[in-house]
Amino acid sequence: MTDHYACVRYIVDDVRTAVGFYTSHLGFTLNSSAAPAFADVVRGPLRLLLSGPASSGARATPAEAGGAGRNRIQLVVDDLDAEIGRLHAAGLSFHGEVVTGPGGRQILLPDPAGNLVELFEPANRS
């Protein structure tokens, strides 16, 4: 392998819309695009593969696996409340409320296709 990314594939309804969501709101950079079939965006060591309905990745995914599941990518943020405010101001809605646990606080943000993105603020471990 020549790249050093952790790769995750999300099946999306519209590749261009998904690219806009991840690059405009979540700090990803477009790596390559063969829209409307496929594009990939990167943020740090994460390469997110965005596969539209015509892509081989979508065709290889069984129909019964369709829809957003409980799996998600996690993006660590410094200030969860500030991120929530910024994304609300951009017109985005969240899935559920902030959940707090011993490791920190998190909220789920659905992408335009319903795939979940977890925004996570680690607990202050002084």
HELIX and SHEET records of a PDB file:
HELIX    1   1 VAL A   15  HIS A   25  1                                  11    
HELIX    2   2 SER A   56  ARG A   59  1                                   4    
HELIX    3   3 ALA A   63  ALA A   65  5                                   3    
HELIX    4   4 LEU A   80  ALA A   89  1                                  10    
SHEET    1   A 4 ALA A   6  ILE A  11  0                                        
SHEET    2   A 4 LEU A  46  SER A  51  1                                        
SHEET    3   A 4 PHE A  38  ARG A  43 -1                                        
SHEET    4   A 4 THR A  29  ALA A  34 -1                                        
SHEET    1   B 4 ARG A  72  VAL A  76  0                                        
SHEET    2   B 4 LEU A 116  PRO A 122  1                                        
SHEET    3   B 4 GLY A 104  PRO A 110 -1                                        
SHEET    4   B 4 HIS A  95  GLY A 101 -1                                        
END                                                                             
